[in-house]
């Protein structure tokens, strides 16, 4: 009697994302940020002089958000979240001139923790005070950057719809291709897709607003 052939090896199909190390379990090359420079440093205004936002433009009931982090026009801080926050600038000379700007409290009254959510992200970002007393502007910008530099997991990617997977993949490809240095571009490519790719190219921080939840703030982004 002839029996059925039983394969001894189970073949698993891997898609093109795996071929370019799309999912990478290695730690992100991003360095740890305990705090950003205490001086104004790179926060310098462009030639165009803009007035400081009025208090009404960044007060969200209670508590009150720091003017660098508010939703305003023009934006109070120019922060490309693919870049280290030491590169941020502001169009407001009144803010740029303030010494120790980044070490100021992110919210009034001061808080030891802030939770940030974003409609485009399935994760929340928890920001804790690195000085042991209160969350600073530096803490917020640094934690956003570091959190979004984390690699996404396979199950997180495949939980998306097909079209959303394509858009995340496109964002990943645009991110590493924009790097001019060939060696650094390859390192970024091999680093795999990261949380920031879930923003699908909307990598500019556009401010935050208070939500109904305690200690939680909604972050807005734009391309």
N, C-alpha and C positions, 0 to 999 in steps of 0.2 A: 504494500500500500504506500502510495506516495503522499507524504505530508506536505503541509504548506510551508513555504520558506519564511522563516522568521528572521528579520534583519537584526544583526548584532549591534549595529551602531545607529543611534538616533541623530539625524541631521537637523540642525536648527538653522533657520534662515535669518540672516542678519541684513538689515537694510543699509542704505548708503550712509546714514548718519553714523553708524558704528565704524564704517570704513575710514572716516576722518576723525575718529575719536570724539564723536559728538557728545557722548556721555563720558565724563571723566571723573573718577572718584578721587583723583589726587587733589591735595589742598590747592587752593587758588594761590597764584604767585603774588597776590596783593599783600602788601605789608600791613602789619597791625598798626592801628591808629589809636593811641591813648588820648591824644589831644592834638589839635592843629596849632600852628604858631600863634602865640598870644598877641603879636603885633598885627597891624593891619596887613602887612606883607603884600601879597599879590592882589589884594582887594583894592583896586585903583579904578577911578571912574574914566569913561571915555571922554572925548573932547566935548560932547554935547552935555550941557548942564541941565539937570533935571531937579525939580523941587522934591523935597522929602514927602512921602505919602502922609496925608492927614491922619490923625488918630482914628477917625472913623473908618478909614480904609483897611485898618488891620486889627481893629478890636472885634473880637468874636465873643460877645457876652462876657462871661467870666470863666476862665482866666484870659489874659491878654498875651498874644503872641509877639515875639520879638519882630521888629520891622523888617529884618532881613528874611524872615521866613513867611511873610504874609503873601496872600494873593493880591497882587496890585498891578497896575499898568503905568509905566513899564514895570517889568519884574524887578523886585528889590535886589535880588541876587541872581547872577547869571552863572548857573551851575550845570554843566554837562556831566551827568552822573556816570559816564564812562571814564571820566578823568578824575584824578585825585582832587579832593576839594581844596587843596592849596592853590588851585588854578582859578578859583571863583573870582568874579569881579562884580561890581555894583555900579549902576549909573547915577547913584546919589552921592554927591560930594560930602554932604552932611554925615552920611554913614561912613564913608571912606576915611574921613578925618578923625573918627573916634578911635582912640588908642585902646587896645585890648578888646576890640569889637567882638572877636570870635569867642572870647571867654565870658561874655555877658550871658546872663540867664536866658534860656530859650523861651521862657514863659514867665509871666508874672500873675500871681505869686509863684516863686520858684518851686520846682518839682524835682524829686529824685528819680523819676521815671516817666517816660512818655511812650505811648504806643502809637505807631503810625500804620495806617492802612491805605490801600490804593485800589481803586476799582479794577485796574488792569492786573493786579497781582493776587495770587491765591494765598500769600503769606502776609503776616503782620510783622512789622519791624519794631523791636523793643529797644528803646534807647535808655541807658542808665547813666547816672552821673559818675564821671570818671574822677571828679574831684572829691567825691564822697558827700557833697552837700547839695548840689543842684545840677540839673542838665543844662549844658551850655549850647550855644549855637554850634560850636566846634563838635560837640558830642553828636548833635543831630546830623550834621553834614557827613561826619566821619562814619557814623553807623549806617546811614543810607548807602554810602559808597561801598562799605565792606559787605553789607548784607546782599547787595545786588551783584557783588562779585562772586558769590557762592555758586558752585555748579548745580545745575538742575539734575534731578534724578530721572531715571528712565520712566518710572511710573507717573511722574508729574507731567512729562512731555506727552505720553500716550493717553493721558486723561483728557487732552485737548481734542477738539474736532479736527478733521483733516485739514481744513483751510487754515485753522489757527496754527497747526503744526508747521505748515508751509511758511506762514508769516514769521514765526519764531525762528525758523531755520534761516530765512532771508535776513533777519535782523542779526543773527549770529555771523553770517557771512559778511554782511556790510561792516560789522564791528571790527573784525580782524583785517579785512581788506583795506580799511582806511589807514592802517599803519604803514608808513612809508618805508621804514627800516625792514629789510627782508627777513633778517634773523628774528627780530621782535614780532613781526607778523606771523611767522611760523610758530613761534612760542605761543602766541595768543590763539592761533588756530588749534594747535594741539591741546590747548587748555580746555577745549570743549565749550559747550553752550552754558551760559550763566543766567542767573535770574533776571538780569537786566534785559535779556533778549525777550522776555515775556512782555516787555513794554512795546515790542514791535517797532522800534525806531523812535519812539517818543521818549527821548533820553534827557530832555531838559526839565529840570525842577521848576515848577510854576507856583510854589507856595502851598500852604496848608490852611485848613479850617477846622474848627472844633466840631466833633461829633457829639451825639447825645451820650455816648459811653464815657465813663470816667477815665481821665488821663489819655483818651484816644483822640487822634487827629487824623484828618483825611488829607492825603497828599495828592496833588494834581501834577500832571506831567504833560508835555507837549513835544512835538517833533521839531 
